[in-house]
Amino acid sequence: MWLRLMFTLALTIRFVEAQRVDLGNIVKSLKMELPFRSILLLRNEKDADSCWTQQDFPQDFPILNLNANQSLHLKQIFNTEILSIVCLNRSEGDTMEALYRNLEDIRYTPTILMTQSDTNLSALFEDCRYHKMLNVLALKDFDPEFVYSYRAFPYLQVVRRRVVHIRRYFEPQLRNMQGARINVLPDNIMPRTVVYRDAQGRRQMTGYLAHLMWNFFSTLNATMNICWDYVPEEESINKMSITSLIENGTVDLPLVIASTGEYPDAHNIVMEISSWFLILPMEANIPRARLFYRIKVYQLIPLLILVALVLSNAQRLEAGLGSSVSFGIISDYVLRGFLAQPLVLPYGLSPRLMFIYGLLFLNTITVSSIYNVNLESQFVHPPIDHQIQSFQDMRLEHLKVLVMTVDFHFIENILGERNFEKIRDIFEVTNSSIYFQTMRSSLNPSYAYPITTTLWPLLQLGQARLTRPTFRSSRHLEFCRVMILTLPLPRNSIYRQEFKSFLDNARGSGLYMHWFRQTFNELIRLDKIKYNVDNSSQLYQDLKWEDFYFIWLAYIGGIFASLLVFLVEVLHRN
C-alpha cells in the first residue's frame, strides 16, 4: 500500500513539474511574439500557487498578483500591455468574473487559462467569446503537450495544438471572419449615412461613413447586416434607441458620429475635428446707386485744399508777391485736376511750377484710377448692404434658426442657461428630422440653420452653378469653434483596435476624403441634394437711369447752388 501511495505521489509531482516547465517555455516564447511589459496573475484565494512557480516568469517583468476578490481597473492604474495568466483550479466562475472585471476596456489582453483536466473547454471558450475575449489559450493539467484555443468565427471551434508544432500562439481572430455577420445601425443623417429605396423598393444605404464600413468589413471578410427593423423609414433614429441597442448587444457597430459627451458609456473613436456654426441666407447687395458715394471721395478734400494752397502760393512767389491763403484762380486748376478734367496750363511756367503741376497730374491719375477700379469691381461683385453678425441683427431682420429638439438642448448646454435665455426667441424647434434635413439641404431661405464643417462643403458644391451664393457661413455666430466628433463603439468591442488601424490607413491614403467627395455625387443622383439654379432671366443688367440717382441729385444740387451764389454776388454788387 505504501508503495502504491509513493508511486502515485511521484507520478503527480512529475506531471505538475511537466506542467510548470511547459508554462515557463510558453511565457518565454510569448516574449518574442507579444509586446507585453507586465504579467497579471489571477487565482482564487483558496487556491495555492499550484498552477505556477516564480521560476516560470522572467525576473525583469513586473508581476501583479491578484485573487478573485480583488478588482482593479487596470487600464486606469496600470499599463495595457499585459499578459494575464489565470488559475482555474477552484471556483472557476468567480475567478473568470474577476478576470472580466479587471480587464474592463482591455479585453483584447492575451490570456492563458490554467484549467483542470475535466474542464469543459467549449463552455469556457463560449463564455470568453460572450465577454469579448478572443485572445485566450487554455492549458490542461496532466496534459502539458497540448495548447487549446478557439476560433470564434463563423462559429465557435475548439482547437488543440501540440506545443512543439506551434509557431504562433495567439492567432488573429479578425483576420478572416469567414463571412460572419456584423450588425450595424445607421442613424440616417446626411451625409454620413443616407437610407433610401432603390427601383425595386428595397431599402439601401449610402454615405461616406457607409463606404468606410463596407470597406472595413471587406478587410475582415465579414458581412454587414443592417438592422432595418430599428431604422425609421424617413426620420433619423433617436439617441435613446441607439444607446439601448448598443448596451444590450443588438448592434455591434453603430454608424453614428456624435460629439464626445453624447454617449458617455461607449468607447468613442475620434472620427473628425469639426466646428458648429450657423449658415445664413445671403443678405441683399448694396443698390448700385449708392456705390458712387460709397467710395468716400470726400476724404480727399483736405488734400485738395492743401494742393491748392501750395500751388497758389508758389504762383504768387514766382510773380514776386507775398504768400496768401487765397486760392484765387488756382482752385479751378486743382479741382479740375482732382476730377480728371482737361485744363489749360498757364504760359511760361518755371521748372518749379511745372514740377508742382506734374505732381497734380500724377495725383489725378492715381485718384481717378483708384476710383474707377473700385467702382467697376463693385459693379461686378456688389458688397453686402448690411451683414448679420450677431443674434441681435437676426432679431432685427426677423430671421429665425430652425433646429432639432436635441440640438436645441445641446445649444442651451453650450451657451449656458443665462446667455441662452437672451436668444431663446430666435430659435424655432422641430421634432421632425426629415423636415429639418429637407429644409437645410434645399437651402430654404426662410431660416438660418446650424451645421458642421462636415455637411457645409457639400451644400457649397450645390451652389457652384450660381453667380451669387444663396447661403453663407457665419464665423461670428459659432456655437462650438472646435468640436470633436466620435463614433461610439460598445464597451469592450472586439472591433475597436482593428477599426482604429483601418481608419488611420484610410485617412493616410486619402480614401476617407475620396468617399466624402463621392457622397456628393451620390446624393445628387438620389435627389437628396440639388444644384441650386438661378432662374432670373437677366443675370447682368446695364446701368439704368435710377443707378445715377445720387449723381443726378449732386448735379442738380450743384446747379441750384451755383445759381444761388450768382444771385448773391449780383445782389452784393448792386
ZITASUL-V389062 format. One record per residue. RES is the residue in three letters. D_FIRST is the distance of its C-alpha to the first C-alpha in whole Angstrom. Layout:
BEGIN
RES;D_FIRST
RES;D_FIRST
END
This chain:
BEGIN
MET;0
TRP;4
LEU;5
ARG;5
LEU;6
MET;9
PHE;10
THR;11
LEU;12
ALA;14
LEU;15
THR;17
ILE;19
ARG;20
PHE;21
VAL;23
GLU;24
ALA;26
GLN;27
ARG;29
VAL;30
ASP;32
LEU;33
GLY;35
ASN;36
ILE;38
VAL;39
LYS;41
SER;42
LEU;44
LYS;46
MET;48
GLU;48
LEU;49
PRO;51
PHE;49
ARG;49
SER;47
ILE;43
LEU;42
LEU;39
LEU;38
ARG;35
ASN;34
GLU;34
LYS;31
ASP;29
ALA;28
ASP;29
SER;26
CYS;29
TRP;31
THR;31
GLN;34
GLN;34
ASP;35
PHE;38
PRO;41
GLN;42
ASP;46
PHE;45
PRO;46
ILE;43
LEU;43
ASN;40
LEU;40
ASN;38
ALA;39
ASN;41
GLN;43
SER;46
LEU;49
HIS;52
LEU;51
LYS;54
GLN;56
ILE;54
PHE;52
ASN;53
THR;52
GLU;51
ILE;47
LEU;44
SER;42
ILE;38
VAL;36
CYS;33
LEU;32
ASN;28
ARG;29
SER;33
GLU;34
GLY;37
ASP;38
THR;37
MET;40
GLU;42
ALA;42
LEU;43
TYR;46
ARG;47
ASN;47
LEU;48
GLU;51
ASP;54
ILE;52
ARG;49
TYR;50
THR;48
PRO;45
THR;42
ILE;38
LEU;36
MET;32
THR;30
GLN;27
SER;26
ASP;27
THR;31
ASN;34
LEU;36
SER;39
ALA;39
LEU;38
PHE;41
GLU;43
ASP;43
CYS;44
ARG;47
TYR;48
HIS;48
LYS;50
MET;47
LEU;47
ASN;46
VAL;42
LEU;39
ALA;36
LEU;32
LYS;29
ASP;26
PHE;24
ASP;27
PRO;29
GLU;31
PHE;33
VAL;35
TYR;37
SER;40
TYR;43
ARG;46
ALA;48
PHE;52
PRO;53
TYR;50
LEU;46
GLN;44
VAL;41
VAL;40
ARG;37
ARG;38
ARG;36
VAL;37
VAL;38
HIS;41
ILE;42
ARG;45
ARG;46
TYR;43
PHE;46
GLU;48
PRO;51
GLN;51
LEU;55
ARG;56
ASN;56
MET;56
GLN;57
GLY;59
ALA;58
ARG;60
ILE;61
ASN;63
VAL;66
LEU;69
PRO;72
ASP;74
ASN;77
ILE;79
MET;82
PRO;81
ARG;78
THR;77
VAL;79
VAL;79
TYR;81
ARG;82
ASP;83
ALA;85
GLN;83
GLY;82
ARG;79
ARG;77
GLN;77
MET;76
THR;78
GLY;78
TYR;77
LEU;74
ALA;73
HIS;74
LEU;71
MET;69
TRP;69
ASN;69
PHE;66
PHE;64
SER;65
THR;63
LEU;60
ASN;61
ALA;61
THR;63
MET;65
ASN;65
ILE;68
CYS;68
TRP;71
ASP;70
TYR;70
VAL;73
PRO;77
GLU;80
GLU;82
GLU;81
SER;78
ILE;75
ASN;75
LYS;72
MET;70
SER;69
ILE;68
THR;66
SER;65
LEU;64
ILE;62
GLU;60
ASN;59
GLY;58
THR;61
VAL;62
ASP;60
LEU;64
PRO;67
LEU;70
VAL;71
ILE;73
ALA;74
SER;74
THR;71
GLY;71
GLU;71
TYR;68
PRO;66
ASP;63
ALA;63
HIS;62
ASN;65
ILE;66
VAL;70
MET;72
GLU;75
ILE;77
SER;81
SER;83
TRP;85
PHE;88
LEU;91
ILE;93
LEU;97
PRO;100
MET;102
GLU;105
ALA;109
ASN;110
ILE;113
PRO;117
ARG;118
ALA;122
ARG;120
LEU;119
PHE;122
TYR;122
ARG;118
ILE;118
LYS;120
VAL;123
TYR;125
GLN;122
LEU;125
ILE;128
PRO;127
LEU;127
LEU;130
ILE;132
LEU;131
VAL;132
ALA;136
LEU;136
VAL;136
LEU;138
SER;141
ASN;141
ALA;140
GLN;143
ARG;146
LEU;145
GLU;146
ALA;149
GLY;150
LEU;149
GLY;147
SER;143
SER;143
VAL;141
SER;143
PHE;141
GLY;144
ILE;144
ILE;141
SER;139
ASP;140
TYR;139
VAL;135
LEU;135
ARG;136
GLY;133
PHE;130
LEU;131
ALA;131
GLN;135
PRO;138
LEU;140
VAL;143
LEU;143
PRO;146
TYR;148
GLY;148
LEU;144
SER;143
PRO;140
ARG;139
LEU;140
MET;138
PHE;135
ILE;135
TYR;136
GLY;133
LEU;130
LEU;132
PHE;131
LEU;128
ASN;127
THR;128
ILE;126
THR;123
VAL;124
SER;125
SER;122
ILE;119
TYR;121
ASN;121
VAL;118
ASN;116
LEU;118
GLU;118
SER;114
GLN;114
PHE;116
VAL;113
HIS;110
PRO;111
PRO;109
ILE;108
ASP;110
HIS;108
GLN;104
ILE;102
GLN;100
SER;98
PHE;98
GLN;101
ASP;103
MET;101
ARG;102
LEU;105
GLU;105
HIS;103
LEU;100
LYS;97
VAL;93
LEU;92
VAL;88
MET;85
THR;83
VAL;80
ASP;82
PHE;85
HIS;82
PHE;81
ILE;84
GLU;84
ASN;81
ILE;82
LEU;86
GLY;85
GLU;86
ARG;89
ASN;90
PHE;90
GLU;92
LYS;95
ILE;94
ARG;93
ASP;96
ILE;96
PHE;93
GLU;93
VAL;89
THR;88
ASN;85
SER;85
SER;84
ILE;86
TYR;89
PHE;88
GLN;87
THR;90
MET;92
ARG;91
SER;90
SER;94
LEU;95
ASN;97
PRO;100
SER;100
TYR;97
ALA;95
TYR;91
PRO;88
ILE;86
THR;84
THR;85
THR;82
LEU;85
TRP;88
PRO;88
LEU;88
LEU;91
GLN;93
LEU;93
GLY;94
GLN;97
ALA;98
ARG;101
LEU;103
THR;105
ARG;104
PRO;101
THR;101
PHE;98
ARG;97
SER;94
SER;95
ARG;93
HIS;95
LEU;93
GLU;89
PHE;86
CYS;84
ARG;85
VAL;81
MET;79
ILE;75
LEU;74
THR;71
LEU;69
PRO;66
LEU;63
PRO;60
ARG;57
ASN;55
SER;56
ILE;55
TYR;58
ARG;59
GLN;59
GLU;60
PHE;63
LYS;64
SER;63
PHE;66
LEU;68
ASP;69
ASN;69
ALA;72
ARG;74
GLY;74
SER;75
GLY;77
LEU;76
TYR;76
MET;80
HIS;80
TRP;79
PHE;81
ARG;84
GLN;83
THR;83
PHE;86
ASN;87
GLU;85
LEU;86
ILE;90
ARG;89
LEU;87
ASP;90
LYS;88
ILE;90
LYS;94
TYR;96
ASN;99
VAL;102
ASP;106
ASN;108
SER;111
SER;114
GLN;115
LEU;113
TYR;115
GLN;119
ASP;122
LEU;123
LYS;125
TRP;128
GLU;126
ASP;124
PHE;127
TYR;127
PHE;127
ILE;129
TRP;132
LEU;131
ALA;132
TYR;135
ILE;137
GLY;136
GLY;137
ILE;140
PHE;141
ALA;140
SER;143
LEU;145
LEU;145
VAL;145
PHE;148
LEU;150
VAL;149
GLU;151
VAL;154
LEU;154
HIS;154
ARG;156
ASN;159
END
